[in-house]
Amino acid sequence: MNKFIHSFKILALVTLSYIAAAQPPTIKDMQWLAGKWHHKTVIGTMYEHWRIVNDSTMAGTSGLMKKKDTSVWETITIEQHGNELFYIPTVKDQNDGKPVPFKLVEATGGTFIFSNPQHDFPDKITYTQKSPTSLLAKISGKKKNGKLREEEFPFEKVE
C-alpha cells in the first residue's frame, strides 16, 4: 500500500507541475486569423481582413462588399497585454466611436471566447478555427428586452 501511495503522490506532483507550466494563450495562438476571410450573403459579401502588426498586436477590418462598393463597419485589434489577450473593436456609429475591449475568457481546441459583461450587445465574441481555410465567428448576448441573441458568421479564407 505504501508503494501505491508513494507512486500516487509522485504522479500527482508531476500532474500539478504540468498544469502549472501550461502557458496562457498568446497572440501567436491567434495568428491563423491573418488573411482575408469572406462570407457571402444575400446583400453582399461580408469580409474580415486581418494582419499581424507585431509580436503583440493583430489588426483587422470588417464590413460589406456589394458589387464594386466596399463599406467598413469596424476596425479591430487583438492585443496581448502581459498574459492577457483583448479583442478591441471600434464600430462605426456606436459607443461614441470609442473602442470597446473584450477580454479573452476561454481558449480551447481552436475556439477563442472574448467577453465584456458591461457591454450591451454583444457581450461575447467567439472565433473558432474550423480548418486552415474556415472559421466561425459568433456574437452573442442579451438584447435590451432581455432575450438572448446570437449571430453566426461562417467565413472562408480567400487569401
Number of C-alpha atoms within 10 A of each C-alpha: 6 7 8 9 10 11 12 12 12 12 12 12 12 12 12 11 11 10 10 9 9 8 8 11 17 17 21 14 12 18 15 17 24 17 16 19 22 23 17 15 10 6 10 15 16 22 25 23 20 22 17 20 13 10 12 15 19 22 19 21 19 21 17 20 17 12 9 5 8 14 12 15 16 18 19 21 21 24 22 19 12 8 10 14 24 20 24 20 22 19 19 13 10 11 11 9 12 13 17 17 20 23 19 21 14 13 16 9 8 14 16 20 20 22 22 19 13 10 15 12 18 21 17 22 22 19 21 19 18 15 12 10 16 16 22 17 17 17 19 17 21 16 14 9 6 8 9 12 12 15 11 12 17 17 21 20 19 13 10
